[in-house]
Amino acid sequence: MSGGPLISGDGVAFATADGTNYLQAVGGGGSSLRAVGRTVGSWETFIVERAGGGVIRHGEAITLRAIDTPWYITAEGGGSGSVNVNSVSRGPAETFTILFVTPHSSEIASGQALPFAGGGGPDSRGLNGPFARD
């Protein structure tokens, strides 16, 4: 993914708030999920999947699979417990709702500014605000 919309099949990584560690499928999958990776490698890369494929939008159901493996991230017991990378099937415990916390290009139509975007008028390309999509 390089700034465009998030699409089913894209590889993603998750950094801790301080940016020093990444979520890691310990052993590449089949085990626990920990925030111990110091760089993004195969154990820190997950494939985001959406039933039916295509662009993934805010509020849609997704699954996350360790790259090049059959292992899915699972919320043990459906939630309120451990999160691991040890399931080879997709079910309710492996399904998550994606919520874009900051503006994302799949949520913005071409040339449209977000109503809460700061910065005001058109930029050098004639687009409104800093979050306008070109």
Secondary structure per residue as TSV (DSSP state, phi and psi in degrees):
chain	resnum	aa	ss	phi	psi
A	1	M	-	360.0	132.8
A	2	S	-	-134.3	48.9
A	3	G	S	98.5	-12.4
A	4	G	S	-82.8	-166.7
A	5	P	-	-68.1	152.4
A	6	L	-	-75.3	126.5
A	7	I	B	-122.9	141.7
A	8	S	T	-52.5	129.3
A	9	G	T	103.4	-12.0
A	10	D	-	-67.8	146.6
A	11	G	E	-88.7	136.5
A	12	V	E	-134.3	157.1
A	13	A	-	-131.7	155.7
A	14	F	-	-125.2	115.4
A	15	A	B	-93.4	149.6
A	16	T	-	-69.4	163.8
A	17	A	T	-56.1	-34.5
A	18	D	T	-85.0	-2.8
A	19	G	S	74.0	11.2
A	20	T	S	-97.4	-16.1
A	21	N	-	-134.6	158.1
A	22	Y	E	-126.4	147.8
A	23	L	E	-60.3	138.8
A	24	Q	E	-133.9	133.3
A	25	A	E	-81.1	99.8
A	26	V	G	-56.1	129.4
A	27	G	G	71.5	10.4
A	28	G	G	85.6	1.2
A	29	G	S	129.8	166.3
A	30	G	S	85.2	10.3
A	31	S	E	-147.3	-141.5
A	32	S	E	-89.4	167.3
A	33	L	E	-113.7	121.9
A	34	R	E	-135.4	155.6
A	35	A	E	-97.5	71.6
A	36	V	E	-125.3	-11.6
A	37	G	E	-65.7	135.3
A	38	R	S	-95.9	-17.7
A	39	T	S	-140.5	168.3
A	40	V	-	-91.3	113.9
A	41	G	-	-130.4	-163.3
A	42	S	G	-65.1	-34.0
A	43	W	G	-72.7	-18.2
A	44	E	G	-103.6	6.1
A	45	T	-	-110.0	131.5
A	46	F	E	-124.4	144.9
A	47	I	E	-95.7	124.1
A	48	V	E	-88.5	130.4
A	49	E	E	-126.6	140.4
A	50	R	-	-125.4	132.6
A	51	A	T	-55.7	128.8
A	52	G	T	87.8	-7.1
A	53	G	-	70.4	-167.6
A	54	G	S	86.6	-168.4
A	55	V	B	-66.5	137.9
A	56	I	-	-100.1	126.2
A	57	R	-	-112.9	160.4
A	58	H	T	-49.7	131.0
A	59	G	T	87.6	-0.2
A	60	E	-	-86.2	156.7
A	61	A	E	-82.0	134.1
A	62	I	E	-136.5	165.0
A	63	T	E	-124.9	158.0
A	64	L	E	-124.1	123.5
A	65	R	E	-118.3	136.0
A	66	A	E	-60.4	133.7
A	67	I	T	-58.0	140.4
A	68	D	T	58.5	26.2
A	69	T	S	-139.9	170.6
A	70	P	S	-91.9	4.7
A	71	W	-	-85.6	125.1
A	72	Y	E	-103.0	148.2
A	73	I	E	-70.0	134.3
A	74	T	E	-132.3	137.7
A	75	A	E	-89.3	101.5
A	76	E	G	-51.8	133.0
A	77	G	G	69.5	11.4
A	78	G	G	84.4	3.1
A	79	G	S	134.7	175.1
A	80	S	S	64.7	25.9
A	81	G	S	-157.2	-152.3
A	82	S	-	-68.7	154.5
A	83	V	E	-119.3	125.7
A	84	N	E	-131.3	176.6
A	85	V	E	-123.1	69.8
A	86	N	E	-140.5	23.3
A	87	S	E	-116.6	138.3
A	88	V	S	-103.8	8.9
A	89	S	S	-130.5	159.2
A	90	R	-	-102.3	121.5
A	91	G	S	-146.4	-167.4
A	92	P	G	-57.1	-38.3
A	93	A	G	-72.8	-16.4
A	94	E	G	-102.6	1.8
A	95	T	-	-105.0	130.7
A	96	F	E	-126.1	153.8
A	97	T	E	-97.5	125.3
A	98	I	-	-88.5	130.6
A	99	L	-	-125.1	114.8
A	100	F	-	-78.6	116.3
A	101	V	S	-79.4	-32.7
A	102	T	S	-116.6	163.9
A	103	P	-	-53.9	139.3
A	104	H	-	-129.6	143.0
A	105	S	G	-60.4	-24.6
A	106	S	G	-76.3	-8.5
A	107	E	G	-100.8	-5.2
A	108	I	S	-118.8	125.5
A	109	A	-	-72.4	155.1
A	110	S	B	-54.7	126.6
A	111	G	T	77.7	-1.1
A	112	Q	-	-90.6	137.9
A	113	A	-	-96.3	146.3
A	114	L	-	-74.0	144.1
A	115	P	T	-63.3	-24.0
A	116	F	T	-102.2	7.1
A	117	A	-	-68.6	131.8
A	118	G	-	-84.2	173.2
A	119	G	S	99.3	-14.4
A	120	G	-	75.4	-138.0
A	121	G	S	-56.2	-170.0
A	122	P	B	-62.0	146.0
A	123	D	-	-89.1	-168.8
A	124	S	T	-63.8	-17.3
A	125	R	T	-96.4	0.4
A	126	G	S	85.8	11.2
A	127	L	-	-94.0	148.6
A	128	N	B	-85.5	126.6
A	129	G	S	73.3	163.2
A	130	P	T	-73.1	-14.6
A	131	F	T	-106.6	13.8
A	132	A	-	-67.7	144.1
A	133	R	B	-97.8	136.8
A	134	D	-	-105.2	360.0
